[in-house]
Amino acid sequence: MNVTLITGASGGIGEALATKFAERKHNLLLIARSADKLEKQCVQLETSFGIKAQYIAVDLNETGAANLVFEECQKRKLYVRVLVNNAGVGSSGEFFKNDLESELKIIQLNNVALVSLCRLFLPGMIQRGNGSIINVASVAAFFPSPYMTVYSASKFFVRSFTQALTEECRPYGVHVLLVSPGLTETNFMETPANANQWGKVLVEGANMQTSEQVAEETIRAWEKGKTFHVAGRLNRIGTKVGALMPYATIAKLFAQHKRKKMNL
C-alpha cells in the first residue's frame, strides 16, 4: 500500500499536515512518540476521510529509530510515496548555559533522523520513478540566531541539504520540497528547553501563523511542484530583506535586540 509518512504527526504542523493529506485521500503512516495519541488520531482520520491510517510510536531521538521505521514499513509492505520530515525541536538561551544533552538531541532529531529517513526511503522512490520528500526547515535557516544557536544551525543544515538533494533527485522523477515556516502556534515553545525568559522574548509580539495555515501553504506548494517555499507573507519579505545583509551583521543585530529585551 502506498502511504504518506509524516514525522512529528501527533501535534502542531504535523497533525495539520496529516489532516490535509487525508482530505486529499492519502493513506497515512504517522510517526511520533505517543502511541495513545497516534491511535486516536488514526481512528479519527479513517472515520472522517475514508482513508487508511497507521502509526509507529517511536522516539526519533533514539539511535536506530529511523531504521526501525524503515524496517517496519517493509514488514507491513508499505511504500512511502511522500516522506514528510516535520519533526523538530529547539532551545532558547545562552549556549554555554544550555544542557549539552538537550543541544545534541536537537542535532539528532533535526538533522540525523531527517538525513537517515531520506537515505532509507529515497532508493525505493528512485526505483519506482516517483515520490516526494518534504523537509520542514524554518525561517531560522536563513539567519544565524543568537540565543537559539544550535537550533538555527540545525535548520541551516536542513536548508542546504534539501536544496542540494532537490537537484540530485531531479533526473529520477523524485520531487523534493523545502518548506520554511516562521513562528507558528504550536507547543514548540512549551518544551523545557524553550520555556524560559529567552523563549518568551522571542515570541513576544511576534507575527505567528496557525499550524493549519502552514500546512495549507505546504500542501499547495507541493501540489504546484515547487521546490522551495517560505510560509507566511511577512516571513517571505523578511527572508528577502535578510538576504541583502551579511550574516555577521544579522547575528549582531539579533543579539543586540534580544539583549535589549532582556535588559542586559
C-alpha positions in Angstrom: 0.0 0.0 0.0 1.3 3.5 -0.9 1.4 5.9 2.1 2.4 9.4 3.1 4.8 9.2 6.1 4.7 12.2 8.4 7.1 12.6 11.4 6.1 14.7 14.4 2.5 13.9 13.4 0.7 14.0 16.7 0.6 17.7 17.1 1.2 21.1 15.6 2.1 21.3 11.9 2.5 17.6 11.6 -1.1 16.9 12.8 -2.4 19.6 10.5 -0.5 18.1 7.5 -1.9 14.7 8.3 -5.4 16.1 8.1 -4.7 18.0 4.8 -3.2 14.9 3.2 -6.2 12.7 4.5 -8.6 15.2 2.9 -6.8 14.5 -0.4 -7.3 10.8 0.1 -3.7 9.8 1.0 -3.2 6.8 3.1 -1.0 7.7 6.1 1.8 6.4 8.3 2.1 8.7 11.3 5.3 8.9 13.4 5.5 10.3 16.9 6.3 9.2 20.4 2.8 8.8 21.9 1.0 5.6 20.9 -2.2 6.7 22.6 -2.4 10.0 20.7 -1.5 8.3 17.4 -4.0 5.6 17.8 -6.9 8.1 18.4 -5.6 10.2 15.5 -5.6 7.4 13.1 -9.2 6.3 14.0 -10.4 9.9 13.6 -8.7 10.3 10.2 -10.0 7.0 8.9 -13.6 7.8 10.1 -13.6 11.3 8.7 -11.9 10.8 5.4 -12.3 7.1 4.4 -8.5 6.5 4.2 -6.2 4.0 5.9 -4.1 5.4 8.7 -1.4 3.5 10.5 1.2 4.7 13.1 4.6 3.8 14.5 5.2 5.1 18.0 9.0 5.8 18.2 11.3 8.5 19.5 13.4 9.7 16.6 15.9 11.0 19.1 16.9 7.4 19.7 19.8 5.9 17.8 18.5 3.4 15.2 14.9 4.8 15.3 14.9 5.7 11.5 16.0 2.1 10.7 13.2 0.8 12.9 10.7 2.8 10.9 12.1 1.6 7.6 12.1 -2.0 8.7 8.5 -1.8 10.0 7.4 -0.3 6.6 9.0 -3.3 4.9 7.2 -5.7 7.2 3.9 -4.1 6.6 4.5 -3.8 2.8 4.1 0.0 2.9 5.6 2.0 0.1 6.3 5.6 1.1 5.3 7.8 -1.8 5.6 11.1 0.2 8.0 11.5 3.0 7.4 14.5 5.3 10.2 15.2 7.7 8.4 17.5 10.0 9.6 16.5 13.5 11.8 19.1 15.1 12.9 20.6 18.4 14.8 23.7 19.6 16.1 25.5 22.6 16.4 29.1 23.8 19.0 30.8 25.9 22.8 31.2 26.2 24.5 28.3 24.6 27.1 27.8 27.4 24.3 27.5 30.0 22.1 25.1 28.0 22.1 21.4 28.8 24.5 19.7 26.4 22.5 16.5 26.0 19.4 18.6 25.0 21.5 20.5 22.5 22.8 17.3 20.9 19.3 16.0 20.7 18.4 18.9 18.5 21.0 17.8 16.0 19.9 14.2 16.3 16.3 14.9 15.6 16.5 17.9 13.2 19.4 16.5 11.2 20.4 12.9 11.8 16.9 11.5 11.8 15.9 13.6 8.8 19.0 12.5 6.8 18.5 8.9 7.8 14.9 8.7 6.7 15.8 10.4 3.3 18.6 8.0 2.7 16.5 4.9 3.6 13.3 5.7 1.6 14.8 7.5 -1.4 16.2 4.4 -3.2 12.6 3.0 -3.3 11.3 6.2 -4.8 14.0 6.3 -7.4 13.4 2.6 -8.3 9.7 3.3 -8.8 10.4 6.5 -10.7 8.2 8.7 -8.5 7.8 10.1 -5.0 8.2 13.2 -2.9 10.2 14.4 0.0 9.1 17.4 2.0 11.6 18.7 4.6 10.4 21.3 7.1 13.1 23.8 8.0 12.4 27.3 9.4 13.0 30.9 8.7 15.8 30.4 11.2 17.5 28.6 8.3 18.2 32.0 6.7 19.9 33.8 9.6 22.3 33.0 12.4 20.1 33.3 15.5 22.0 34.1 18.7 20.3 32.6 21.8 18.8 29.8 19.6 22.3 28.9 18.4 22.1 25.2 17.8 18.5 25.3 16.5 19.2 27.9 13.8 22.4 26.0 12.8 20.4 22.7 12.5 17.9 24.4 10.2 20.8 25.9 8.1 21.8 22.3 7.6 18.3 21.2 6.6 18.1 24.0 4.1 21.4 23.3 2.5 20.9 19.5 2.4 17.4 19.8 1.0 18.3 22.2 -1.8 21.2 20.1 -2.9 19.1 16.9 -2.7 16.5 18.6 -4.9 18.9 18.7 -7.8 20.3 15.2 -7.2 16.7 13.8 -7.3 15.5 15.8 -10.3 16.8 13.3 -13.0 15.0 10.4 -11.3 11.5 12.0 -11.1 11.5 12.4 -7.3 10.2 15.8 -6.2 11.9 17.4 -3.2 10.4 20.4 -1.4 11.9 22.6 1.3 9.4 24.4 3.5 10.4 27.1 6.0 7.7 28.3 8.4 8.1 31.2 10.8 6.8 31.2 14.3 3.7 29.0 14.5 1.1 28.5 17.1 2.2 25.1 18.3 3.7 23.6 21.6 7.2 24.1 20.2 8.0 26.9 22.7 6.5 25.0 25.6 9.3 22.5 25.9 11.6 22.7 28.9 14.4 24.0 26.6 12.3 26.8 25.3 10.0 27.7 28.2 12.3 30.3 29.7 12.7 34.1 29.6 14.8 33.9 26.3 12.0 32.0 24.7 9.4 34.5 25.9 11.5 37.3 24.4 11.5 35.5 21.0 7.7 35.2 20.7 6.6 38.4 22.4 4.7 40.5 19.9 5.7 38.2 17.1 3.6 37.6 14.0 2.5 33.9 14.1 0.7 31.6 11.8 -1.5 28.7 12.8 -0.5 25.2 12.1 -3.4 24.9 9.7 -2.2 27.9 7.7 1.4 26.5 7.4 0.0 23.1 6.5 -2.2 24.5 3.8 0.6 26.5 2.3 2.9 23.5 2.4 0.3 21.3 0.5 -0.3 23.9 -2.1 3.4 24.4 -2.7 3.8 20.6 -3.0 0.8 20.3 -5.4 2.3 23.1 -7.6 5.6 21.2 -7.8 7.6 23.9 -6.0 11.0 23.1 -4.6 11.1 25.9 -2.1 8.5 27.8 0.0 8.6 30.2 2.9 5.3 30.1 4.8 3.7 33.5 5.6 3.9 36.7 3.5 5.8 38.7 6.2 8.3 35.8 6.6 8.9 35.8 2.8 9.6 39.6 2.9 11.9 39.1 5.9 14.0 36.4 4.3 14.3 38.5 1.1 15.4 41.6 3.0 17.8 39.5 5.1 19.4 38.1 2.0 20.8 41.5 1.3 22.7 41.7 4.6 25.9 39.9 5.7 25.2 37.1 8.2 27.6 38.7 10.7 25.5 41.9 10.7 22.3 40.0 11.1 23.7 38.0 14.0 24.9 41.2 15.7 21.5 42.9 15.3 19.6 39.9 16.5 21.8 39.6 19.6 21.5 43.3 20.4 17.8 43.2 20.0 17.4 40.2 22.3 19.8 41.5 24.9 17.9 44.8 25.0 14.6 43.0 25.6 16.3 41.0 28.4 17.6 44.3 29.9 21.2 43.0 29.6 
